Amino acid sequence: MQLSTDLFHWQKDTKCFSAEASDLGLNQIPETFSLTNPKTRISMVFKFTHKDMDSTGEDTYGWNYVSTTNKSITLLIIND
């Protein structure tokens, strides 16, 4: 699956891309996907690492990913 950086917000200080799940139009949350900057055409692959859950384990707040090429760049999909 390939997504555009235009769908995400970039937090420079934390090196994290973030987006709300509903803005991405996904039917399900992928394990791995490619994020591409349409201006530079540079792509980066992100791999799922973990879910942020409530204390009961019933509700998911977000899905966390890390770049496979640069571990300091992360991505968060927020469950809205």
C-alpha positions, -999 to +999 in steps of 0.1 A: +000+000+000+012+035-009+001+067+009+011+103+003+028+126+028+001+152+019-023+131+041-001+135+071+011+162+095+048+164+101+061+171+136+097+183+130+107+182+167+096+146+172+103+134+137+068+119+135+042+118+108+006+117+121-029+114+106-064+105+117-075+071+104-107+085+089-087+109+067-067+081+052-097+061+038-084+028+050-106-003+054-081-018+078-048-007+093-019-022+073+011-039+088+035-022+064+031+006+039+051+031+018+048+069+024+057+090-006+064+127-009+048+137-042+071+167-046+104+148-042+091+113-051+111+100-022+094+070-005+099+055+029+086+022+042+069+020+076+064-011+097+038-014+125+052-016+160+024-014+185-011-001+194-019+025+220-048+011+240-069+022+270-063+006+304-090-021+297-075-031+264-108-026+247-103+007+228-074+016+205-062+052+205-037+048+178-013+026+157+024+033+158+049+027+130+087+031+125+106+037+093+125+006+081+154+028+069+156+055+096+145+043+130+143+079+143+113+086+120+080+074+133+044+076+122+011+076+142-024+068+129-049+082+153-081+064+159-108+091+158 
